[in-house]
Amino acid sequence: MTTGVPTPTPSRPRRSRLRTFLPLGVAVWLVLEIWLLTLVARATSGFTVFLLLVAGFVLGSVVIKRAGRRAFRNLSQTLQQAQGGVTPPGGDSGRGNGLTMLGGLLLMIPGLISDAVGLLLLVPPVQKGVSRFAQSAFERKMRLAAPGTVGDAFQQVRIHRPDGKVVQGEVIRDEAPREPGGTYPPLNR
C-alpha cells in the first residue's frame, strides 16, 4: 500500500578501515617481498635465495610442530589433573603457543620480511609485549561492544529483500521437532 510518502533509502554502512586498507597492505607487502628477494638474488645468487626460502620453511615447520606438541602436552596434563580432582594452576604454562605458531607460519611463508617478523615473534620478550598489546586491545574492544551474549548475536536475523531493503528481525521457535533428531519446518510459509 502506498501512502504517498517516499520511503527513505537506507544509507550504506561505512566500511571499516580494515576492509579498506587490508587489500592494499597485502599488495604492498607482496611487492616488498618480491623486491627484497630480487635484491638478495642479485647480490648473491638465485640458489642462495632458494636455500633461504627452504630453510625458512623447514624452520617454520619445526617451530609449529614443537609448539603444537607443547600445547597438546599442556592440554593433556590439565585434563588429567581435572579428572583427578586437582584444580589446574592458572600459571603461564600454556601462554605463547599461539604467537609461536604464528611465528612458525610466517617463517613458512616465502619471503624475507615475513621470515624476519616470524623470527621476532619467537623471541620471548617480543611475545610478551605482543601478547599484552593484543590482550589490552581485545579488552578495549569488548568494553565498547554492546552488552549481550553470543546467543543473542546468533538470534538476530537480517532479511535482504529483492528491492535492496534490509529487515531486522528475530527468530523465535515455539514448536518442537516432531521426532527426536527431526528437522524443523521451513521458516517461510
Salt bridges, closest charged atoms under 4 A:
ASP92 OD1 - ARG95 NH1 3.98
ASP163 OD2 - LYS165 NZ 3.89
GLU175 OE1 - ARG189 NH2 3.30
